[in-house]
Amino acid sequence: MVLSCNNISKSFGTTEILKGVSFHINDREKAAIVGINGAGKSTILKIIIGELTADEGNVILSKGSSIGYLSQQQDLRSEHTIYEEMYSVKQDIIELDERIRKLELMMKHVEGQELEQMLHTYTRLTHEFEMKNGYAYKSEVTGILKGLGFAEEEFDKIIDTLSGGQKTRIALGKLLLSQPDILLLDEPTNHLDLISIAWLETYLINYKGAVIVVAHDRYFLDKVVTKVVEIDHRKAQTYLGSYSDYVYKKSMQVNALVKAYNNQQREIKHQEEVITKLRSFNREKSIRRAESREKMLEKSERIEKPSENMQMHFSLEPRIVSGNDVLSVEGLTKSYGNLKLFSGINFEIKRGEKVAIIGNNGTGKTTILKIITGYETADAGDIQLGSKVHIGYYDQEMQLLNPNKTLFDELQDTYPHLDNTTIRNILAAFLFTEDDVFKQIKDISGGERGRVSLAKLMLSEANFLILDEPTNHLDINSKEILENVLNSYSGTILYVSHDRYFINKTASRILDLTDEQLLNYIGDYDYYLEKKAVVEAAYLTGTSEEKASGNRQAMPWSYANSAITSMDETSSSKLSWQQQKEEQARIRKIKNDLKKTEDEIHELEIRNEEIDALLIQEEIFTDAHKLMELHSEKKQIEARLEELLEEWEILAAEEQNYEIS
């Protein structure tokens, strides 16, 4: 164990943030701290590093352990270049290297005992240099900078000239380079593109120290962490496993608690009705029985009502249905000075599609959305909206909100037909109540502005939603609500996002903006990862004339389809038509059997959890007959699960063999 937090409590004024929070972190363990916005995640990190003092409790670090912290806000100021700033972390190695070089020069001019003493010192210093990985520190600096998205031509830029996001990446790079025993990272993926996030995932998974991360990037958490500490209603609970394991276990726990609470409430109500009835008989014997029941009811341990966090409640639904052809883009080109973003891109979107545009930072994803919505002009190209298409636009920079208006006025001025009560009810659905509605836009947080923008989007009743980084300022609970809303939406969606978990949940198609072109993938983010190498290889083999051709819409955005289809055709052409049909039928049967097996396993595991929850209830373990029934059922479930798991392994192996062949 390298870190232990014991009964940490913290209040700001009269607002209690943390109450008796305890957890520990083991050596090399990768852990996440999760919770809604304002739960106290960043506060606990600041208490660990000593930036804040706990009201109660303590933090214990193992002896000699070093700790490094990346905060969300970085105020890095320096006249150094990026390269020089990174090198400053390795100053001890640089000075050691200089001493060794000087010693080498001095040894050329001495002999005898003096030379022997210098050789002894030289051996000691070179050993120390080697132990500090001195021979590789230059390549380590370069590797981290490139991993975080800096090109070599940027290494000579002055720190003070960089954007806030770039400075945060430099701060992260310096922290990784210093290699503390415990890394504390507060939203480390905020200013990284998809490639850099993937690099950071790999780096942290293989990091030799412990890592504690606060992040809203669920895909990132799933890849990196093996423990989740949830801060909920001021208290902490630890869940072992990945983020997905935490979500599943938390859901089971909440469901069991809600069920137990409801069952107890029904039993209490029943007992109260029986007591009332017994008293109504107005006989000594019935009154004694009523009193006995009352005493038992008073002694019973009451289950606390499960508390719920306030959540947004809204839906998106178009007022009218658009035509089947929603958007057609041909030959779209855009440059800023000498910087060419994209050239001659073509794509179409049909009604009901949910399309995500992904790509590195600075490639022009947001610019495409702004051109479609009319907030930017293209250098060339044609954009056609289909029949009855009504656009609703979510701007990540929130520039469509007037900073000097109150929340109430922002909605009322945009939708003047709404009465005061309706506006207040809508704002309440987005968690703005009482005097909150009279706050000015400029005085609220980014997450709150995001909720105002979603409220306006709902009121637009648009049938074509264009969303620019819609999850950027939302906590995990709000992201999940938005995912469910978008999945239920019957209109069409085009969005830009770097949230891979969100893309996996909502996208039916992905457009990857790379090499100034869009490559098309008909699937979610996992499908994109699976087919990326094939599609890019197919695109790169196309001639320059084909890539530049403006009259071939299939080039290059349909490469995904053509490349994958051609691979399938090559393998299937070896079989006769009849054999192909039989093979396809066998594959379908395996997949169906696999799905049925997985569903049954899932159902049995849920029932097993329910039985475990029941077995610890007093009314169950004191009832011998019911206890035996549940134990018998549990034994049957576990036996059946063994059979199903064996079947699943066989079916999964068969499916894999077909895929390989």
C-alpha angles and dihedrals in degrees: 000000000000100000135028128183111196124195095325114189126179135174133182106209107311093339113099111210104171129023122187094332113181133173139131137218125214128214112286090002118144112214137174129211110209136178142120121296108287094022092121103259096136090040092060090050091052090049090051093054093041097248087121129030120229117234088219136005131033145250119229123197122193112255114280095007117145122213132203128194134200112193124199092245118055123190097186111169123179142137089214123107118250090258094049092047091053091046090055088073089061095046092124091056092046091052090046090051091051091051090051092049091049091048090052090055093046093050090062090067103043137065143177121029093349090056090048091053091048091049089052090051090044092053091049094048095045089050090051090046091052093047089054090053089246095159091061104037095102093053089043091057092048092046094052093046092051091044089055091053104264118137118218091248088062095056092091095054116119114248093229090059094056128102121251091257093051091049090052089053090051090050089051091048092052090049093051090046092054090056101206120192090246124034119201111193123184109197095331094174096057096103100028128102122226095269093050092047090053089050091050091050091056092044094052095043088057096038111128094218134058121280130204113186134185109199142146091208101105095183088054091049092049090054099044115029132074096181132044124201110196120203107204127163091349094304132097132227126182124221122188118222137038127324090266089052089052092050091051095045092045091050092050091047094049092046091050092048094048091048092048091048093049092047091051092048090052090049092048090050091048092050091048090052091050091049091050091049093048091050091050089062086066094207125133094239094048091046090053090051090049091051091049091053091048091055091049090049092050092050095049114105108246119224110231113242108258108253120227129207116234109262136188115259116198145119135210120221131161118239092217134018116249127221119273092257104064104167137006121186122185130180095347111182131175136173135168106211107302092347110098111198101180138343132209097342119175131191142145133212124204129205113282096020121133106207127184123200112208134174144121122306113278097022094114106258095138090042090060090055092047092051091050091049093045098247091114132033123229123230088225141347141075130265121194124186117204130239117303092357112161115188126216112191128202110195116203091208090054090225090144089068118084105232093205096055127086119243089252094051092045090062097036094051092048094045106026093170091071118095123227095259093052092050091049091049091050092049089048089055086058091049098261110129139164112346093357088086091065095055116113118248091239091059099055130083127260091256091052091049088051090056091050089052090051090051090054090046090054092050092050090070086206122173095208115051118197109191128185111201094326094179098050098105100025126105119232095266092051091048090054091049090050090049091054092046093050093046089054093046112110096202132077127281133199116177145163117223142154091196101109094187090053091048091050091052099045114021123096091177136021129210111198113204104212135142089010090298140091119244116199127225120180099212145044129298095280089053089050091054091048095051101030097098093048095048095045091048090052091048094049091053090058116102121254088244090056092048092049094043111119095189097061108076090181088066112115111337095066095050090106091061096042095044095048093041092051090053091051091047093050093055096040095048088072089069130066120250092255092048090050091053091049092047091049091049091051092049091049091050092050091049092048092048090047091051092048091049092049091048092051091047090051092049093048093047090052091050090047090055090048091053091049089053091048095049092064094053114105095226089057104043090047091053106077095191094050091043092055091047092053094045089051092049091047091052091051091048093051092048091050091047090056090053092046094048090053090049090047092053091052093047093045090051091050091049091049091049091054092048092050093047 
